Amino acid sequence: MPSEKARRTSVKKAERNKATRSLAKSIVSRTRKAIASGDMEAANTANAEAASVLDKAVKKGSLHPNNAARRKSRLATQVSRLV
């Protein structure tokens, strides 16, 4: 049986990580919608915001650095194809 304190800690950590990852998913989804609409200005703004949120998730330890880098790269590629 894990100790009570370890269980409490892991529950708190899971809640924080879930909130951070959920925010990242929402922002990435918003970016994809902007790309799909074809609005270059909105896509660039949303892409910058997504990159920032993904970097913050990495800093907090909610996402693996390679995972965030891959997501940012794919979004940037999609935005660059709009031109």
PyMOL Python script that loads the backbone (N, CA, C, O; Angstrom):
from pymol import cmd

cmd.read_pdbstr("""\
ATOM      1  N   MET A   1       0.826  -1.183   0.000  1.00  0.00           N
ATOM      2  CA  MET A   1       0.000   0.000   0.000  1.00  0.00           C
ATOM      3  C   MET A   1       0.874   1.252   0.000  1.00  0.00           C
ATOM      4  O   MET A   1       1.800   1.366   0.803  1.00  0.00           O
ATOM      5  N   PRO A   2       0.582   2.181  -0.893  1.00  0.00           N
ATOM      6  CA  PRO A   2       1.346   3.430  -0.870  1.00  0.00           C
ATOM      7  C   PRO A   2       0.971   4.236   0.372  1.00  0.00           C
ATOM      8  O   PRO A   2      -0.118   4.097   0.929  1.00  0.00           O
ATOM      9  N   SER A   3       1.881   5.051   0.767  1.00  0.00           N
ATOM     10  CA  SER A   3       1.611   5.857   1.957  1.00  0.00           C
ATOM     11  C   SER A   3       0.529   6.891   1.653  1.00  0.00           C
ATOM     12  O   SER A   3       0.309   7.267   0.502  1.00  0.00           O
ATOM     13  N   GLU A   4      -0.123   7.328   2.694  1.00  0.00           N
ATOM     14  CA  GLU A   4      -1.213   8.293   2.544  1.00  0.00           C
ATOM     15  C   GLU A   4      -0.712   9.614   1.959  1.00  0.00           C
ATOM     16  O   GLU A   4      -1.371  10.204   1.103  1.00  0.00           O
ATOM     17  N   LYS A   5       0.444  10.074   2.416  1.00  0.00           N
ATOM     18  CA  LYS A   5       0.975  11.342   1.925  1.00  0.00           C
ATOM     19  C   LYS A   5       1.323  11.247   0.438  1.00  0.00           C
ATOM     20  O   LYS A   5       1.058  12.179  -0.321  1.00  0.00           O
ATOM     21  N   ALA A   6       1.911  10.132   0.025  1.00  0.00           N
ATOM     22  CA  ALA A   6       2.263   9.953  -1.384  1.00  0.00           C
ATOM     23  C   ALA A   6       1.008   9.948  -2.253  1.00  0.00           C
ATOM     24  O   ALA A   6       1.007  10.497  -3.355  1.00  0.00           O
ATOM     25  N   ARG A   7      -0.054   9.329  -1.753  1.00  0.00           N
ATOM     26  CA  ARG A   7      -1.310   9.299  -2.502  1.00  0.00           C
ATOM     27  C   ARG A   7      -1.881  10.700  -2.652  1.00  0.00           C
ATOM     28  O   ARG A   7      -2.312  11.090  -3.737  1.00  0.00           O
ATOM     29  N   ARG A   8      -1.883  11.460  -1.548  1.00  0.00           N
ATOM     30  CA  ARG A   8      -2.397  12.834  -1.609  1.00  0.00           C
ATOM     31  C   ARG A   8      -1.579  13.672  -2.585  1.00  0.00           C
ATOM     32  O   ARG A   8      -2.134  14.445  -3.366  1.00  0.00           O
ATOM     33  N   THR A   9      -0.278  13.519  -2.537  1.00  0.00           N
ATOM     34  CA  THR A   9       0.607  14.273  -3.423  1.00  0.00           C
ATOM     35  C   THR A   9       0.338  13.936  -4.879  1.00  0.00           C
ATOM     36  O   THR A   9       0.265  14.826  -5.727  1.00  0.00           O
ATOM     37  N   SER A  10       0.189  12.640  -5.167  1.00  0.00           N
ATOM     38  CA  SER A  10      -0.026  12.239  -6.557  1.00  0.00           C
ATOM     39  C   SER A  10      -1.379  12.720  -7.077  1.00  0.00           C
ATOM     40  O   SER A  10      -1.506  13.048  -8.257  1.00  0.00           O
ATOM     41  N   VAL A  11      -2.383  12.764  -6.211  1.00  0.00           N
ATOM     42  CA  VAL A  11      -3.702  13.256  -6.621  1.00  0.00           C
ATOM     43  C   VAL A  11      -3.628  14.744  -6.954  1.00  0.00           C
ATOM     44  O   VAL A  11      -4.183  15.183  -7.962  1.00  0.00           O
ATOM     45  N   LYS A  12      -2.943  15.523  -6.110  1.00  0.00           N
ATOM     46  CA  LYS A  12      -2.794  16.960  -6.374  1.00  0.00           C
ATOM     47  C   LYS A  12      -2.033  17.197  -7.674  1.00  0.00           C
ATOM     48  O   LYS A  12      -2.409  18.042  -8.487  1.00  0.00           O
ATOM     49  N   LYS A  13      -0.966  16.443  -7.852  1.00  0.00           N
ATOM     50  CA  LYS A  13      -0.140  16.589  -9.051  1.00  0.00           C
ATOM     51  C   LYS A  13      -0.940  16.230 -10.304  1.00  0.00           C
ATOM     52  O   LYS A  13      -0.837  16.906 -11.327  1.00  0.00           O
ATOM     53  N   ALA A  14      -1.737  15.162 -10.217  1.00  0.00           N
ATOM     54  CA  ALA A  14      -2.553  14.743 -11.357  1.00  0.00           C
ATOM     55  C   ALA A  14      -3.571  15.820 -11.723  1.00  0.00           C
ATOM     56  O   ALA A  14      -3.814  16.067 -12.904  1.00  0.00           O
ATOM     57  N   GLU A  15      -4.163  16.460 -10.723  1.00  0.00           N
ATOM     58  CA  GLU A  15      -5.138  17.526 -10.987  1.00  0.00           C
ATOM     59  C   GLU A  15      -4.486  18.717 -11.678  1.00  0.00           C
ATOM     60  O   GLU A  15      -5.036  19.273 -12.629  1.00  0.00           O
ATOM     61  N   ARG A  16      -3.302  19.105 -11.188  1.00  0.00           N
ATOM     62  CA  ARG A  16      -2.587  20.225 -11.811  1.00  0.00           C
ATOM     63  C   ARG A  16      -2.208  19.896 -13.246  1.00  0.00           C
ATOM     64  O   ARG A  16      -2.388  20.714 -14.148  1.00  0.00           O
ATOM     65  N   ASN A  17      -1.680  18.692 -13.452  1.00  0.00           N
ATOM     66  CA  ASN A  17      -1.270  18.292 -14.795  1.00  0.00           C
ATOM     67  C   ASN A  17      -2.461  18.233 -15.742  1.00  0.00           C
ATOM     68  O   ASN A  17      -2.363  18.629 -16.903  1.00  0.00           O
ATOM     69  N   LYS A  18      -3.586  17.737 -15.238  1.00  0.00           N
ATOM     70  CA  LYS A  18      -4.778  17.634 -16.074  1.00  0.00           C
ATOM     71  C   LYS A  18      -5.239  19.018 -16.528  1.00  0.00           C
ATOM     72  O   LYS A  18      -5.603  19.205 -17.690  1.00  0.00           O
ATOM     73  N   ALA A  19      -5.224  19.976 -15.623  1.00  0.00           N
ATOM     74  CA  ALA A  19      -5.643  21.338 -15.968  1.00  0.00           C
ATOM     75  C   ALA A  19      -4.712  21.942 -17.013  1.00  0.00           C
ATOM     76  O   ALA A  19      -5.168  22.575 -17.964  1.00  0.00           O
ATOM     77  N   THR A  20      -3.417  21.747 -16.836  1.00  0.00           N
ATOM     78  CA  THR A  20      -2.436  22.310 -17.770  1.00  0.00           C
ATOM     79  C   THR A  20      -2.564  21.669 -19.144  1.00  0.00           C
ATOM     80  O   THR A  20      -2.544  22.363 -20.160  1.00  0.00           O
ATOM     81  N   ARG A  21      -2.697  20.342 -19.176  1.00  0.00           N
ATOM     82  CA  ARG A  21      -2.825  19.643 -20.459  1.00  0.00           C
ATOM     83  C   ARG A  21      -4.136  19.990 -21.147  1.00  0.00           C
ATOM     84  O   ARG A  21      -4.189  20.103 -22.371  1.00  0.00           O
ATOM     85  N   SER A  22      -5.189  20.158 -20.362  1.00  0.00           N
ATOM     86  CA  SER A  22      -6.482  20.524 -20.929  1.00  0.00           C
ATOM     87  C   SER A  22      -6.418  21.897 -21.593  1.00  0.00           C
ATOM     88  O   SER A  22      -6.952  22.088 -22.686  1.00  0.00           O
ATOM     89  N   LEU A  23      -5.768  22.844 -20.935  1.00  0.00           N
ATOM     90  CA  LEU A  23      -5.599  24.178 -21.512  1.00  0.00           C
ATOM     91  C   LEU A  23      -4.798  24.089 -22.811  1.00  0.00           C
ATOM     92  O   LEU A  23      -5.145  24.727 -23.805  1.00  0.00           O
ATOM     93  N   ALA A  24      -3.734  23.303 -22.797  1.00  0.00           N
ATOM     94  CA  ALA A  24      -2.899  23.152 -23.993  1.00  0.00           C
ATOM     95  C   ALA A  24      -3.719  22.571 -25.144  1.00  0.00           C
ATOM     96  O   ALA A  24      -3.613  23.036 -26.279  1.00  0.00           O
ATOM     97  N   LYS A  25      -4.531  21.560 -24.856  1.00  0.00           N
ATOM     98  CA  LYS A  25      -5.363  20.948 -25.899  1.00  0.00           C
ATOM     99  C   LYS A  25      -6.355  21.959 -26.465  1.00  0.00           C
ATOM    100  O   LYS A  25      -6.579  22.005 -27.675  1.00  0.00           O
ATOM    101  N   SER A  26      -6.947  22.767 -25.592  1.00  0.00           N
ATOM    102  CA  SER A  26      -7.921  23.764 -26.039  1.00  0.00           C
ATOM    103  C   SER A  26      -7.279  24.786 -26.966  1.00  0.00           C
ATOM    104  O   SER A  26      -7.848  25.138 -27.999  1.00  0.00           O
ATOM    105  N   ILE A  27      -6.094  25.262 -26.597  1.00  0.00           N
ATOM    106  CA  ILE A  27      -5.403  26.271 -27.405  1.00  0.00           C
ATOM    107  C   ILE A  27      -4.966  25.678 -28.741  1.00  0.00           C
ATOM    108  O   ILE A  27      -5.070  26.337 -29.775  1.00  0.00           O
ATOM    109  N   VAL A  28      -4.478  24.443 -28.726  1.00  0.00           N
ATOM    110  CA  VAL A  28      -4.065  23.783 -29.969  1.00  0.00           C
ATOM    111  C   VAL A  28      -5.277  23.598 -30.876  1.00  0.00           C
ATOM    112  O   VAL A  28      -5.189  23.791 -32.088  1.00  0.00           O
ATOM    113  N   SER A  29      -6.404  23.224 -30.284  1.00  0.00           N
ATOM    114  CA  SER A  29      -7.634  23.056 -31.058  1.00  0.00           C
ATOM    115  C   SER A  29      -8.068  24.381 -31.682  1.00  0.00           C
ATOM    116  O   SER A  29      -8.490  24.415 -32.838  1.00  0.00           O
ATOM    117  N   ARG A  30      -7.965  25.465 -30.927  1.00  0.00           N
ATOM    118  CA  ARG A  30      -8.310  26.791 -31.435  1.00  0.00           C
ATOM    119  C   ARG A  30      -7.399  27.170 -32.604  1.00  0.00           C
ATOM    120  O   ARG A  30      -7.842  27.779 -33.578  1.00  0.00           O
ATOM    121  N   THR A  31      -6.132  26.804 -32.494  1.00  0.00           N
ATOM    122  CA  THR A  31      -5.175  27.087 -33.569  1.00  0.00           C
ATOM    123  C   THR A  31      -5.546  26.317 -34.828  1.00  0.00           C
ATOM    124  O   THR A  31      -5.511  26.862 -35.931  1.00  0.00           O
ATOM    125  N   ARG A  32      -5.901  25.050 -34.660  1.00  0.00           N
ATOM    126  CA  ARG A  32      -6.286  24.233 -35.822  1.00  0.00           C
ATOM    127  C   ARG A  32      -7.532  24.788 -36.507  1.00  0.00           C
ATOM    128  O   ARG A  32      -7.639  24.755 -37.733  1.00  0.00           O
ATOM    129  N   LYS A  33      -8.470  25.297 -35.712  1.00  0.00           N
ATOM    130  CA  LYS A  33      -9.676  25.891 -36.295  1.00  0.00           C
ATOM    131  C   LYS A  33      -9.330  27.150 -37.084  1.00  0.00           C
ATOM    132  O   LYS A  33      -9.895  27.393 -38.151  1.00  0.00           O
ATOM    133  N   ALA A  34      -8.403  27.947 -36.561  1.00  0.00           N
ATOM    134  CA  ALA A  34      -7.972  29.160 -37.264  1.00  0.00           C
ATOM    135  C   ALA A  34      -7.279  28.791 -38.569  1.00  0.00           C
ATOM    136  O   ALA A  34      -7.455  29.472 -39.579  1.00  0.00           O
ATOM    137  N   ILE A  35      -6.498  27.726 -38.553  1.00  0.00           N
ATOM    138  CA  ILE A  35      -5.816  27.264 -39.769  1.00  0.00           C
ATOM    139  C   ILE A  35      -6.846  26.787 -40.785  1.00  0.00           C
ATOM    140  O   ILE A  35      -6.747  27.095 -41.973  1.00  0.00           O
ATOM    141  N   ALA A  36      -7.835  26.035 -40.310  1.00  0.00           N
ATOM    142  CA  ALA A  36      -8.866  25.504 -41.204  1.00  0.00           C
ATOM    143  C   ALA A  36      -9.691  26.620 -41.836  1.00  0.00           C
ATOM    144  O   ALA A  36     -10.143  26.492 -42.974  1.00  0.00           O
ATOM    145  N   SER A  37      -9.889  27.714 -41.102  1.00  0.00           N
ATOM    146  CA  SER A  37     -10.673  28.823 -41.644  1.00  0.00           C
ATOM    147  C   SER A  37      -9.903  29.592 -42.712  1.00  0.00           C
ATOM    148  O   SER A  37     -10.495  30.311 -43.516  1.00  0.00           O
ATOM    149  N   GLY A  38      -8.567  29.435 -42.715  1.00  0.00           N
ATOM    150  CA  GLY A  38      -7.752  30.098 -43.727  1.00  0.00           C
ATOM    151  C   GLY A  38      -7.369  31.523 -43.372  1.00  0.00           C
ATOM    152  O   GLY A  38      -6.788  32.230 -44.195  1.00  0.00           O
ATOM    153  N   ASP A  39      -7.682  31.951 -42.167  1.00  0.00           N
ATOM    154  CA  ASP A  39      -7.351  33.307 -41.725  1.00  0.00           C
ATOM    155  C   ASP A  39      -5.907  33.333 -41.232  1.00  0.00           C
ATOM    156  O   ASP A  39      -5.609  32.849 -40.140  1.00  0.00           O
ATOM    157  N   MET A  40      -5.014  33.899 -42.041  1.00  0.00           N
ATOM    158  CA  MET A  40      -3.582  33.877 -41.744  1.00  0.00           C
ATOM    159  C   MET A  40      -3.250  34.625 -40.452  1.00  0.00           C
ATOM    160  O   MET A  40      -2.454  34.151 -39.642  1.00  0.00           O
ATOM    161  N   GLU A  41      -3.861  35.790 -40.265  1.00  0.00           N
ATOM    162  CA  GLU A  41      -3.559  36.595 -39.078  1.00  0.00           C
ATOM    163  C   GLU A  41      -3.989  35.868 -37.804  1.00  0.00           C
ATOM    164  O   GLU A  41      -3.235  35.808 -36.832  1.00  0.00           O
ATOM    165  N   ALA A  42      -5.198  35.321 -37.815  1.00  0.00           N
ATOM    166  CA  ALA A  42      -5.694  34.590 -36.645  1.00  0.00           C
ATOM    167  C   ALA A  42      -4.862  33.338 -36.389  1.00  0.00           C
ATOM    168  O   ALA A  42      -4.601  32.983 -35.240  1.00  0.00           O
ATOM    169  N   ALA A  43      -4.450  32.676 -37.460  1.00  0.00           N
ATOM    170  CA  ALA A  43      -3.642  31.461 -37.325  1.00  0.00           C
ATOM    171  C   ALA A  43      -2.285  31.775 -36.705  1.00  0.00           C
ATOM    172  O   ALA A  43      -1.809  31.036 -35.844  1.00  0.00           O
ATOM    173  N   ASN A  44      -1.658  32.871 -37.141  1.00  0.00           N
ATOM    174  CA  ASN A  44      -0.362  33.255 -36.575  1.00  0.00           C
ATOM    175  C   ASN A  44      -0.480  33.599 -35.093  1.00  0.00           C
ATOM    176  O   ASN A  44       0.353  33.191 -34.283  1.00  0.00           O
ATOM    177  N   THR A  45      -1.515  34.349 -34.749  1.00  0.00           N
ATOM    178  CA  THR A  45      -1.723  34.722 -33.353  1.00  0.00           C
ATOM    179  C   THR A  45      -1.980  33.488 -32.497  1.00  0.00           C
ATOM    180  O   THR A  45      -1.398  33.335 -31.423  1.00  0.00           O
ATOM    181  N   ALA A  46      -2.853  32.613 -32.980  1.00  0.00           N
ATOM    182  CA  ALA A  46      -3.183  31.397 -32.237  1.00  0.00           C
ATOM    183  C   ALA A  46      -1.974  30.478 -32.122  1.00  0.00           C
ATOM    184  O   ALA A  46      -1.784  29.823 -31.097  1.00  0.00           O
ATOM    185  N   ASN A  47      -1.153  30.427 -33.175  1.00  0.00           N
ATOM    186  CA  ASN A  47       0.037  29.579 -33.141  1.00  0.00           C
ATOM    187  C   ASN A  47       1.029  30.075 -32.092  1.00  0.00           C
ATOM    188  O   ASN A  47       1.624  29.272 -31.373  1.00  0.00           O
ATOM    189  N   ALA A  48       1.207  31.379 -32.000  1.00  0.00           N
ATOM    190  CA  ALA A  48       2.111  31.939 -30.995  1.00  0.00           C
ATOM    191  C   ALA A  48       1.604  31.631 -29.586  1.00  0.00           C
ATOM    192  O   ALA A  48       2.382  31.296 -28.693  1.00  0.00           O
ATOM    193  N   GLU A  49       0.301  31.747 -29.403  1.00  0.00           N
ATOM    194  CA  GLU A  49      -0.288  31.456 -28.098  1.00  0.00           C
ATOM    195  C   GLU A  49      -0.142  29.973 -27.752  1.00  0.00           C
ATOM    196  O   GLU A  49       0.152  29.619 -26.610  1.00  0.00           O
ATOM    197  N   ALA A  50      -0.352  29.113 -28.752  1.00  0.00           N
ATOM    198  CA  ALA A  50      -0.216  27.669 -28.532  1.00  0.00           C
ATOM    199  C   ALA A  50       1.215  27.305 -28.157  1.00  0.00           C
ATOM    200  O   ALA A  50       1.437  26.498 -27.255  1.00  0.00           O
ATOM    201  N   ALA A  51       2.178  27.895 -28.842  1.00  0.00           N
ATOM    202  CA  ALA A  51       3.586  27.619 -28.536  1.00  0.00           C
ATOM    203  C   ALA A  51       3.908  28.036 -27.103  1.00  0.00           C
ATOM    204  O   ALA A  51       4.619  27.329 -26.390  1.00  0.00           O
ATOM    205  N   SER A  52       3.388  29.174 -26.692  1.00  0.00           N
ATOM    206  CA  SER A  52       3.627  29.666 -25.339  1.00  0.00           C
ATOM    207  C   SER A  52       3.027  28.726 -24.296  1.00  0.00           C
ATOM    208  O   SER A  52       3.678  28.390 -23.307  1.00  0.00           O
ATOM    209  N   VAL A  53       1.791  28.307 -24.522  1.00  0.00           N
ATOM    210  CA  VAL A  53       1.112  27.427 -23.565  1.00  0.00           C
ATOM    211  C   VAL A  53       1.805  26.066 -23.504  1.00  0.00           C
ATOM    212  O   VAL A  53       1.955  25.494 -22.425  1.00  0.00           O
ATOM    213  N   LEU A  54       2.225  25.549 -24.650  1.00  0.00           N
ATOM    214  CA  LEU A  54       2.927  24.265 -24.662  1.00  0.00           C
ATOM    215  C   LEU A  54       4.259  24.365 -23.921  1.00  0.00           C
ATOM    216  O   LEU A  54       4.631  23.451 -23.185  1.00  0.00           O
ATOM    217  N   ASP A  55       4.974  25.467 -24.110  1.00  0.00           N
ATOM    218  CA  ASP A  55       6.240  25.658 -23.399  1.00  0.00           C
ATOM    219  C   ASP A  55       6.022  25.735 -21.884  1.00  0.00           C
ATOM    220  O   ASP A  55       6.816  25.208 -21.105  1.00  0.00           O
ATOM    221  N   LYS A  56       4.942  26.395 -21.481  1.00  0.00           N
ATOM    222  CA  LYS A  56       4.638  26.484 -20.051  1.00  0.00           C
ATOM    223  C   LYS A  56       4.285  25.109 -19.481  1.00  0.00           C
ATOM    224  O   LYS A  56       4.646  24.793 -18.347  1.00  0.00           O
ATOM    225  N   ALA A  57       3.579  24.293 -20.269  1.00  0.00           N
ATOM    226  CA  ALA A  57       3.244  22.937 -19.820  1.00  0.00           C
ATOM    227  C   ALA A  57       4.506  22.103 -19.633  1.00  0.00           C
ATOM    228  O   ALA A  57       4.591  21.297 -18.706  1.00  0.00           O
ATOM    229  N   VAL A  58       5.485  22.297 -20.513  1.00  0.00           N
ATOM    230  CA  VAL A  58       6.765  21.591 -20.377  1.00  0.00           C
ATOM    231  C   VAL A  58       7.481  22.066 -19.125  1.00  0.00           C
ATOM    232  O   VAL A  58       8.025  21.261 -18.369  1.00  0.00           O
ATOM    233  N   LYS A  59       7.480  23.362 -18.912  1.00  0.00           N
ATOM    234  CA  LYS A  59       8.161  23.935 -17.749  1.00  0.00           C
ATOM    235  C   LYS A  59       7.568  23.410 -16.443  1.00  0.00           C
ATOM    236  O   LYS A  59       8.287  23.198 -15.467  1.00  0.00           O
ATOM    237  N   LYS A  60       6.252  23.202 -16.435  1.00  0.00           N
ATOM    238  CA  LYS A  60       5.582  22.693 -15.238  1.00  0.00           C
ATOM    239  C   LYS A  60       5.711  21.179 -15.108  1.00  0.00           C
ATOM    240  O   LYS A  60       5.388  20.615 -14.063  1.00  0.00           O
ATOM    241  N   GLY A  61       6.183  20.518 -16.168  1.00  0.00           N
ATOM    242  CA  GLY A  61       6.351  19.069 -16.118  1.00  0.00           C
ATOM    243  C   GLY A  61       5.114  18.295 -16.524  1.00  0.00           C
ATOM    244  O   GLY A  61       5.055  17.082 -16.319  1.00  0.00           O
ATOM    245  N   SER A  62       4.126  18.964 -17.095  1.00  0.00           N
ATOM    246  CA  SER A  62       2.898  18.292 -17.502  1.00  0.00           C
ATOM    247  C   SER A  62       3.040  17.579 -18.837  1.00  0.00           C
ATOM    248  O   SER A  62       2.346  16.595 -19.092  1.00  0.00           O
ATOM    249  N   LEU A  63       3.929  18.063 -19.684  1.00  0.00           N
ATOM    250  CA  LEU A  63       4.166  17.461 -20.999  1.00  0.00           C
ATOM    251  C   LEU A  63       5.647  17.166 -21.156  1.00  0.00           C
ATOM    252  O   LEU A  63       6.499  17.873 -20.618  1.00  0.00           O
ATOM    253  N   HIS A  64       5.934  16.115 -21.899  1.00  0.00           N
ATOM    254  CA  HIS A  64       7.326  15.803 -22.224  1.00  0.00           C
ATOM    255  C   HIS A  64       7.814  16.839 -23.238  1.00  0.00           C
ATOM    256  O   HIS A  64       7.057  17.233 -24.125  1.00  0.00           O
ATOM    257  N   PRO A  65       9.054  17.283 -23.119  1.00  0.00           N
ATOM    258  CA  PRO A  65       9.572  18.307 -24.046  1.00  0.00           C
ATOM    259  C   PRO A  65       9.472  17.911 -25.517  1.00  0.00           C
ATOM    260  O   PRO A  65       9.175  18.755 -26.363  1.00  0.00           O
ATOM    261  N   ASN A  66       9.716  16.648 -25.830  1.00  0.00           N
ATOM    262  CA  ASN A  66       9.630  16.215 -27.226  1.00  0.00           C
ATOM    263  C   ASN A  66       8.195  16.265 -27.742  1.00  0.00           C
ATOM    264  O   ASN A  66       7.960  16.577 -28.909  1.00  0.00           O
ATOM    265  N   ASN A  67       7.236  15.956 -26.867  1.00  0.00           N
ATOM    266  CA  ASN A  67       5.831  15.996 -27.248  1.00  0.00           C
ATOM    267  C   ASN A  67       5.426  17.424 -27.614  1.00  0.00           C
ATOM    268  O   ASN A  67       4.772  17.648 -28.633  1.00  0.00           O
ATOM    269  N   ALA A  68       5.813  18.372 -26.791  1.00  0.00           N
ATOM    270  CA  ALA A  68       5.483  19.776 -27.061  1.00  0.00           C
ATOM    271  C   ALA A  68       6.189  20.262 -28.320  1.00  0.00           C
ATOM    272  O   ALA A  68       5.600  20.987 -29.122  1.00  0.00           O
ATOM    273  N   ALA A  69       7.448  19.866 -28.498  1.00  0.00           N
ATOM    274  CA  ALA A  69       8.199  20.286 -29.684  1.00  0.00           C
ATOM    275  C   ALA A  69       7.537  19.750 -30.949  1.00  0.00           C
ATOM    276  O   ALA A  69       7.444  20.458 -31.951  1.00  0.00           O
ATOM    277  N   ARG A  70       7.081  18.510 -30.905  1.00  0.00           N
ATOM    278  CA  ARG A  70       6.419  17.917 -32.064  1.00  0.00           C
ATOM    279  C   ARG A  70       5.128  18.663 -32.387  1.00  0.00           C
ATOM    280  O   ARG A  70       4.859  18.970 -33.548  1.00  0.00           O
ATOM    281  N   ARG A  71       4.336  18.954 -31.365  1.00  0.00           N
ATOM    282  CA  ARG A  71       3.078  19.680 -31.587  1.00  0.00           C
ATOM    283  C   ARG A  71       3.332  21.068 -32.165  1.00  0.00           C
ATOM    284  O   ARG A  71       2.657  21.487 -33.106  1.00  0.00           O
ATOM    285  N   LYS A  72       4.304  21.777 -31.602  1.00  0.00           N
ATOM    286  CA  LYS A  72       4.627  23.122 -32.093  1.00  0.00           C
ATOM    287  C   LYS A  72       5.114  23.069 -33.536  1.00  0.00           C
ATOM    288  O   LYS A  72       4.746  23.917 -34.349  1.00  0.00           O
ATOM    289  N   SER A  73       5.931  22.087 -33.854  1.00  0.00           N
ATOM    290  CA  SER A  73       6.463  21.951 -35.205  1.00  0.00           C
ATOM    291  C   SER A  73       5.346  21.692 -36.211  1.00  0.00           C
ATOM    292  O   SER A  73       5.311  22.296 -37.283  1.00  0.00           O
ATOM    293  N   ARG A  74       4.444  20.799 -35.857  1.00  0.00           N
ATOM    294  CA  ARG A  74       3.344  20.468 -36.775  1.00  0.00           C
ATOM    295  C   ARG A  74       2.410  21.654 -36.980  1.00  0.00           C
ATOM    296  O   ARG A  74       1.948  21.900 -38.095  1.00  0.00           O
ATOM    297  N   LEU A  75       2.133  22.385 -35.910  1.00  0.00           N
ATOM    298  CA  LEU A  75       1.282  23.573 -36.049  1.00  0.00           C
ATOM    299  C   LEU A  75       1.961  24.631 -36.912  1.00  0.00           C
ATOM    300  O   LEU A  75       1.326  25.239 -37.773  1.00  0.00           O
ATOM    301  N   ALA A  76       3.254  24.848 -36.678  1.00  0.00           N
ATOM    302  CA  ALA A  76       3.989  25.852 -37.452  1.00  0.00           C
ATOM    303  C   ALA A  76       4.020  25.480 -38.930  1.00  0.00           C
ATOM    304  O   ALA A  76       3.911  26.350 -39.794  1.00  0.00           O
ATOM    305  N   THR A  77       4.168  24.197 -39.219  1.00  0.00           N
ATOM    306  CA  THR A  77       4.169  23.735 -40.613  1.00  0.00           C
ATOM    307  C   THR A  77       2.820  24.007 -41.264  1.00  0.00           C
ATOM    308  O   THR A  77       2.754  24.467 -42.404  1.00  0.00           O
ATOM    309  N   GLN A  78       1.744  23.721 -40.536  1.00  0.00           N
ATOM    310  CA  GLN A  78       0.405  23.953 -41.082  1.00  0.00           C
ATOM    311  C   GLN A  78       0.154  25.440 -41.315  1.00  0.00           C
ATOM    312  O   GLN A  78      -0.455  25.818 -42.316  1.00  0.00           O
ATOM    313  N   VAL A  79       0.616  26.275 -40.405  1.00  0.00           N
ATOM    314  CA  VAL A  79       0.438  27.724 -40.564  1.00  0.00           C
ATOM    315  C   VAL A  79       1.234  28.213 -41.766  1.00  0.00           C
ATOM    316  O   VAL A  79       0.747  29.044 -42.534  1.00  0.00           O
ATOM    317  N   SER A  80       2.445  27.710 -41.938  1.00  0.00           N
ATOM    318  CA  SER A  80       3.281  28.168 -43.052  1.00  0.00           C
ATOM    319  C   SER A  80       2.706  27.750 -44.402  1.00  0.00           C
ATOM    320  O   SER A  80       2.979  28.395 -45.414  1.00  0.00           O
ATOM    321  N   ARG A  81       1.924  26.692 -44.429  1.00  0.00           N
ATOM    322  CA  ARG A  81       1.306  26.241 -45.687  1.00  0.00           C
ATOM    323  C   ARG A  81       0.152  27.140 -46.120  1.00  0.00           C
ATOM    324  O   ARG A  81      -0.294  27.067 -47.265  1.00  0.00           O
ATOM    325  N   LEU A  82      -0.331  27.984 -45.217  1.00  0.00           N
ATOM    326  CA  LEU A  82      -1.440  28.878 -45.564  1.00  0.00           C
ATOM    327  C   LEU A  82      -1.036  29.943 -46.581  1.00  0.00           C
ATOM    328  O   LEU A  82      -1.879  30.458 -47.315  1.00  0.00           O
ATOM    329  N   VAL A  83       0.232  30.264 -46.622  1.00  0.00           N
ATOM    330  CA  VAL A  83       0.705  31.362 -47.478  1.00  0.00           C
ATOM    331  C   VAL A  83       0.503  31.102 -48.916  1.00  0.00           C
ATOM    332  O   VAL A  83       0.853  31.938 -49.750  1.00  0.00           O
TER     333      VAL A  83
END
""", "prot")
cmd.dss("prot")
cmd.show_as("cartoon", "prot")
cmd.util.cbc("prot")
cmd.orient("prot")
